[in-house]
Amino acid sequence: MGGAQIRELLHEYINKADDRFINLMYAMVQADMKEDDYELSAIHKKY
């Protein structure tokens, strides 16, 4: 399964997920990110 397909499936799941799952996913992303590894868009920096 390619990255684009995984991304699409995750978006579908997130749209239906409860807050607990969304918070879990957000925490995983935050734990994985390093400031110098990513450039966040302005909309993502708001959160």
ZASE-506175 format. One record per residue (C-alpha): residue in three letters; x, y, z. Coordinates in steps of 0.1 Angstrom, whole numbers, plus 5000, padded with zeros to 4 digits. Layout:
% ZASE-506175
AlaXYZ/...
//
This chain:
% ZASE-506175
Met500050005000/Gly501450334990/Gly501750655010/Ala498950824991/Gln496550544997/Ile497450525034/Arg496950895037/Glu493450875021/Leu492450585044/Leu493650775074/His491651085064/Glu488450875060/Tyr489050715094/Ile489851055111/Asn486551205098/Lys484650925116/Ala486850885146/Asp486150995182/Asp488151255201/Arg490150985219/Phe491550845187/Ile492251185172/Asn494151285204/Leu496150955202/Met497051015166/Tyr498051375173/Ala500251265202/Met502051015180/Val502751275154/Gln504051525180/Ala506251255195/Asp507751175160/Met508351525149/Lys511551725153/Glu511552095147/Asp514152075120/Asp512551785102/Tyr509251945092/Glu507852265078/Leu504252315090/Ser501752515071/Ala500252825087/Ile496952645094/His498752355112/Lys500752605133/Lys497452735148/Tyr496952405166/
//
